Amino acid sequence: MKKLSTMVMACMLGTAVFFGGHSSISYADTPVPEDKVVVTTDDSIFKVAHIRPERTLGEYRLFKGDTIKLLAMGHASGDIGIEKITVGVDGMAQIPYVGNVKLVGLTLDEARDLIQTKLSKYFKIPELYVYLESYGTRRVYVMGNVNNPGIKEMAVDNMNIYAAISSASGVDKRGRSKHIQLLRQIDDKLYFREVNIDAFVKKHDLSQNIAIEDGDIIYVPDSGKVVFSEDIAPYINIYAIYRSIVK
C-alpha cells in the first residue's frame, strides 16, 4: 500500500505540473496517507460502462454547463413564457426574478418543483415545464504513456475509460495497457482501480471498460520495455555514420 500511495502522489503531482495546477484536487508535497487511498475492484465506486446507456431524462441529474429550457404556461395575459438557463460551474443557475438557485444534482422534475416554488412568490404559474436543452461538457485527465496526454473534454454519452484513452490518441509504444490506473476523489479519499483495457479491446471483456466521471484521473504507466525504433535504431545509425567516417 505504501508503494501505491507514493505512486498516487506522483501521479497527482504530475497532473498539477502538467496542467498548471488547475484542478479541484488538493496536492501535497508528501505521499497520500495510506488510510486515504482505497483500492477497490467491485462496482461500489467504479461501475462498468454500458455500450448503450439506458439513461432516461427522468433519472438524469443536472450537471454544471447543462442548459435547460423553462416553459411557463397559463399566464393571466395568455402568453407563454420561454427562458433558457445554463447551470454555472458552481452548480447555480440564474433564474429571472428569483436570482441564483442551486440546480446541480437535481432531476428535471425536482428542478421544476424548486423553480416553480421560487417563482410562485411573484407569479401565478399553473403549469411550468423544464426541458433539457443541452448537456454540459465533462473533463477528465489522461496522463502518462498516451500519444496525446492532457485534459480531455468528454460528451456525456462517452464517459468510459476506453473513450478517454481514445481521445488521447491511444496508448503509446511504452504504455502498459494491461495496467491502466483510474483515480477518483470522493470527499477526502482517493479511490483507485486498475483496468486492463487490452482485455477489453482484444478479448471483448466488457467488465474492463469502466464508467468515468468528471474530474477522474486516468494514468497509463510506463512498461519499461525497449522500443527498437526509438532506443536502438538511432544508435545503429550513429555507429554506421561513425564507421563510414573512420574508414
N, C-alpha and C positions, 0 to 999 in steps of 0.2 A: 504493500500500500504506500510506503514511503516513496518508492520509485515512481509510482503512479502520480502521487501528489506533486512531486517535483516536475514530472512531465506536464501535468496540467498547468502548473505555474508557468513553465517555459512557453507553453502553447499560448496562454493568455497574455503573457508579456509580449510575445511575438505579434499578437493581434494589436496590442496597444501601439507598438512601434510602427508596424506596417501601415496601420490606418490612422496614425497621428493621434491616437488616444481617444478617438471619437467612438465611444461605446457606453452602453448602460451598465457595464460590468466594472466593478471597482478592482483596481490592480494593486498588488502589494509587492514589496521587494524581498519577501520571504516566501517559501513554499506554502501552498494552501494547506491548512491543518488537516490531518487525516480524518478527523471527525466531520469535516465539512465536504469531503469528497465521497460520493455514494456511487458505487459500481453496481449496475443493475442489468439484468438480462431478460427480465419479464416485461410485460406490457403495461405496468402500472404508470410508468413515466414515458417511455418511448414505445409508441404504438406502431404497428405495421401499417404502411400506407396502402390504400386501396387504389388500384389502377383506375377504376371508375368510381370516384367517391359518390356515395349515396347521401348527398347533402341536400337538405331541404331548407328553404328560407325560414321555415318555422323554427328550425334548430340553430340557424346561423346567429352568431353573436357579433355585434358591431365591433369594428376594429378601426384603429387610427387611419385616417385617409379615406375611409368609406364615405361615399356621397349618397344621401338619402333624399327622397322627394316627399314633401308633405302635401297632401291634397285635402283641403278643408271644404266640406260641402254643407249647405244648409244655412248660409249667412242670411241675415234678415233682408239684405239687399238682393238676395237671389244670386249673388256672384259665387264663383268657385275660386278659392284661393289656392295658388300653387307656389311652393317655395322649395328651392334646392339648398341643402345644407350639408356641409362637409365636417366630419369629425376630425378635430385637430390632433396634433401629436401628443397633446396632454390628455386626450380622451374626452375633451369638452367640445360642445357644439354651440354655436351662436344662434339662439332661437329669437326671432323677431318679438319685440315687446317683453320678452322674458329675460334674455341675457344668456350667460353661459350655463349649460346643462350637461352633466356628465352622462354620455350615452355609450361609451365604450364598454363592452361586455354584456350589453343588453340585447335581447332578441328584438325583432321588429315590433312585436306586439307589446313588449314591455316599454320600448321607446315611445310607441304611440300613446300608451296609457299615461306615461310620465309627462309627455309634451302636452297632451290634452288637459291634464290636471293643472299644469302650469298656466296654459292659455285661458282656462276657464275663469280665471280671475279677471280677465279683460274682455273676453268674448264668449258668446254662447255659440258653441260649435256642436251641433247634433252629431255630425259624422266627421271623423278625422282618419285619414288613411296614410300609412307610411310605406313607401316603396324603396327598395334598394336600387339606386341608380348605377353605381359602380363600386368596385372593390378597391380598397387601399392596397398599396404595394407592401409586400413583406420583404425584409432584408436579412440575409444570413452571411456569415463569414466563412469563406472557403480558403483554407490555408495549406501550407506545406507543399508536397510534391504533386502539384497540378500544373497544367500548362498556362493557366491564366488566373492566378490567385487574386483575391480581392473581396470586396463587399458585393454581393450579388442580389439584385432585385428579382424577386420571385412572384409569379402570379399565384393567386390563392389555390388554383387547381393543380399546381405543380409543386406543392410543398412536400417533397420527398427527397431523400438523400441522393438518389440516382440523378434526379433532375438538377440538383445543386452541383454535383460533380460535373455533370454535362455542361452546365452554364460556365464552368471554369475550364472548358475545353478538355476535360478528362484528366485522368491520372497520367503523369509523365513517366518516362522510362525508368526512373528510380523509385517511383512510389510503390507502397505496399497496399495494393488494392484489397488484400485479404484482411487488413488490419486497420481500416479507417476508423478514426476516433470521433465520436459525436459527444459534444459537451452542451449542457443546458443548465442555466442558473435559475433556480426557483427559490425565492427569498434569500437566505444566507447559505444555501447549499449548492454544490456543483454536482450534477448527475452526469455519469459517464457510461457510455456504452460503446463496445467495439463492434464494427459492422464489416462483414465480408461481402463487399459489393461485387467481387469476382464471382462468387457463387450465384449472385442474383443474375448477372449477365450471362454466364456460361452454363449454369445448371438450373436456371429459372426458379431459384429458391426465393419465393416472394417474401419470406419472413425476414430477409436481409435488407429489404427496401423500406427503411424506417421513415415514418412521417416526421417532418421537421416543423419548427415553429420560428416565428420572428425572433431574431437575436441569437439563434443557435450558432455554435462554432463547429465547423467540420474540418478536421485536420488529417491530412494524408502523410504519414511518416515516411522517412527515407529507408529504403531497403538495404542500403549499404553495398549493393551489388556493383560490379564493374560494368560499365557500358562501353563496348569496344569502340564504337564510332566517336565517343567523346573522351574516353580515358586512355585508349591505347593508340588508335589510328593517328592522332596528331603527333605523337612521339615517333611513330614509324616514319611519318612524312619528314619530320625534322631530321631523323637519322639518315634518311635517304638523301636529303639535301646535303647533309654534312659529308657523307661518303662521296658524293659527286664532286665536292669541293676539294677534298684532301687527296683525291686520286691523282 
